[in-house]
């Protein structure tokens, strides 16, 4: 089972701290502009796993394409050569019954259900088992249709960013600059898997909402607040020592929870190792069956 990440805004986090420091809040000693950088530092400390993986299909035109607004870090990309519309939903008022044929590749997410009839949403990579060959396909579900892209090339990101001469003319390559992806491809479709930025549609900072990880955010903000008060001459030395002690424990618990893989990740690792061992120790002998049919 894949764990679904939940988020809340920075204002909601700061309100939790205000309820614990009522006296400081009534005297207007809590400045949000000074605490927002603490939440950003905690997000960076927890790592990219909390950002959430997102997938989309971009249309390259004139060797460039605009990246999504919530783009943060690119994971990988595939160049989609062509696409085929597998299924188009009916629109309007219809009362007729339509029997759909089970055509097309199977969805690796649903386990044996055709991609044009599965309940999966969004854009994702599907590994289609076609006989003995495993084909990588991209499934993009739009409002009234499902597009299945055939992918034959892995897209590479240039090591030297912002340089056109760093693009490899032999392979699909590109570099990221100023919110755009510049490629050596004139036009085409590109499947992009990336880590989204921790911001909502209004640009507000988001933090991870978890019962055990929330303490790390709250104690980090409390520690910075008491530190500022101590520097300004307030007698908060004992309170700051208590908060710093609790902060170390909350940080260790938060990092342990974030870095622990869930069941879906462990299953994917097991399946990857299984395919690797199959190709290394079993599939290598299948070619000998043609020459030695008597070997069992």
KAJO-V111204 format. One record per residue. N is the residue number from 0. BURIAL is # if it has 9 or more other ideal C-beta (glycine too) atoms within 8 Angstrom, else .. Layout:
n:N burial:BURIAL
n:N burial:BURIAL
This chain:
n:0 burial:.
n:1 burial:.
n:2 burial:.
n:3 burial:.
n:4 burial:.
n:5 burial:.
n:6 burial:#
n:7 burial:.
n:8 burial:#
n:9 burial:#
n:10 burial:.
n:11 burial:.
n:12 burial:#
n:13 burial:#
n:14 burial:.
n:15 burial:#
n:16 burial:#
n:17 burial:#
n:18 burial:.
n:19 burial:.
n:20 burial:#
n:21 burial:.
n:22 burial:.
n:23 burial:#
n:24 burial:#
n:25 burial:.
n:26 burial:.
n:27 burial:.
n:28 burial:#
n:29 burial:#
n:30 burial:.
n:31 burial:#
n:32 burial:.
n:33 burial:#
n:34 burial:#
n:35 burial:#
n:36 burial:.
n:37 burial:#
n:38 burial:#
n:39 burial:#
n:40 burial:#
n:41 burial:#
n:42 burial:#
n:43 burial:.
n:44 burial:.
n:45 burial:#
n:46 burial:.
n:47 burial:.
n:48 burial:.
n:49 burial:#
n:50 burial:#
n:51 burial:.
n:52 burial:#
n:53 burial:#
n:54 burial:#
n:55 burial:#
n:56 burial:#
n:57 burial:#
n:58 burial:#
n:59 burial:#
n:60 burial:.
n:61 burial:.
n:62 burial:.
n:63 burial:#
n:64 burial:#
n:65 burial:.
n:66 burial:#
n:67 burial:.
n:68 burial:.
n:69 burial:.
n:70 burial:#
n:71 burial:#
n:72 burial:.
n:73 burial:#
n:74 burial:.
n:75 burial:.
n:76 burial:#
n:77 burial:#
n:78 burial:#
n:79 burial:#
n:80 burial:#
n:81 burial:.
n:82 burial:#
n:83 burial:.
n:84 burial:.
n:85 burial:#
n:86 burial:#
n:87 burial:.
n:88 burial:.
n:89 burial:.
n:90 burial:.
n:91 burial:.
n:92 burial:.
n:93 burial:.
n:94 burial:.
n:95 burial:.
n:96 burial:.
n:97 burial:.
n:98 burial:.
n:99 burial:.
n:100 burial:.
n:101 burial:.
n:102 burial:.
n:103 burial:.
n:104 burial:#
n:105 burial:#
n:106 burial:#
n:107 burial:.
n:108 burial:.
n:109 burial:#
n:110 burial:.
n:111 burial:.
n:112 burial:#
n:113 burial:#
n:114 burial:#
n:115 burial:#
n:116 burial:.
n:117 burial:#
n:118 burial:.
n:119 burial:#
n:120 burial:.
n:121 burial:.
n:122 burial:#
n:123 burial:#
n:124 burial:#
n:125 burial:#
n:126 burial:#
n:127 burial:#
n:128 burial:.
n:129 burial:.
n:130 burial:.
n:131 burial:.
n:132 burial:.
n:133 burial:.
n:134 burial:#
n:135 burial:#
n:136 burial:#
n:137 burial:#
n:138 burial:#
n:139 burial:#
n:140 burial:#
n:141 burial:.
n:142 burial:.
n:143 burial:.
n:144 burial:#
n:145 burial:#
n:146 burial:#
n:147 burial:#
n:148 burial:#
n:149 burial:#
n:150 burial:#
n:151 burial:.
n:152 burial:#
n:153 burial:.
n:154 burial:#
n:155 burial:#
n:156 burial:#
n:157 burial:#
n:158 burial:.
n:159 burial:.
n:160 burial:#
n:161 burial:.
n:162 burial:.
n:163 burial:.
n:164 burial:.
n:165 burial:#
n:166 burial:#
n:167 burial:.
n:168 burial:.
n:169 burial:.
n:170 burial:.
n:171 burial:#
n:172 burial:#
n:173 burial:#
n:174 burial:#
n:175 burial:#
n:176 burial:.
n:177 burial:.
n:178 burial:.
n:179 burial:#
n:180 burial:#
n:181 burial:#
n:182 burial:#
n:183 burial:#
n:184 burial:#
n:185 burial:.
n:186 burial:.
n:187 burial:#
n:188 burial:#
n:189 burial:#
n:190 burial:#
n:191 burial:#
n:192 burial:#
n:193 burial:#
n:194 burial:#
n:195 burial:#
n:196 burial:.
n:197 burial:#
n:198 burial:.
n:199 burial:.
n:200 burial:.
n:201 burial:.
n:202 burial:.
n:203 burial:#
n:204 burial:#
n:205 burial:#
n:206 burial:#
n:207 burial:#
n:208 burial:.
n:209 burial:#
n:210 burial:.
n:211 burial:.
n:212 burial:#
n:213 burial:#
n:214 burial:#
n:215 burial:#
n:216 burial:#
n:217 burial:#
n:218 burial:#
n:219 burial:#
n:220 burial:#
n:221 burial:#
n:222 burial:#
n:223 burial:#
n:224 burial:#
n:225 burial:#
n:226 burial:#
n:227 burial:#
n:228 burial:#
n:229 burial:#
n:230 burial:.
n:231 burial:.
n:232 burial:.
n:233 burial:.
n:234 burial:.
n:235 burial:#
n:236 burial:.
n:237 burial:.
n:238 burial:.
n:239 burial:#
n:240 burial:.
n:241 burial:.
n:242 burial:#
n:243 burial:#
n:244 burial:.
n:245 burial:#
n:246 burial:#
n:247 burial:.
n:248 burial:.
n:249 burial:#
n:250 burial:#
n:251 burial:.
n:252 burial:#
n:253 burial:#
n:254 burial:#
n:255 burial:.
n:256 burial:#
n:257 burial:#
n:258 burial:.
n:259 burial:.
n:260 burial:.
n:261 burial:#
n:262 burial:.
n:263 burial:#
n:264 burial:.
n:265 burial:#
n:266 burial:.
n:267 burial:.
n:268 burial:#
n:269 burial:.
n:270 burial:.
n:271 burial:.
n:272 burial:.
n:273 burial:.
n:274 burial:#
n:275 burial:.
n:276 burial:#
n:277 burial:#
n:278 burial:.
n:279 burial:.
n:280 burial:.
n:281 burial:#
n:282 burial:.
n:283 burial:.
n:284 burial:.
n:285 burial:.
n:286 burial:.
n:287 burial:.
n:288 burial:#
n:289 burial:.
n:290 burial:.
n:291 burial:.
n:292 burial:.
n:293 burial:.
n:294 burial:.
n:295 burial:.
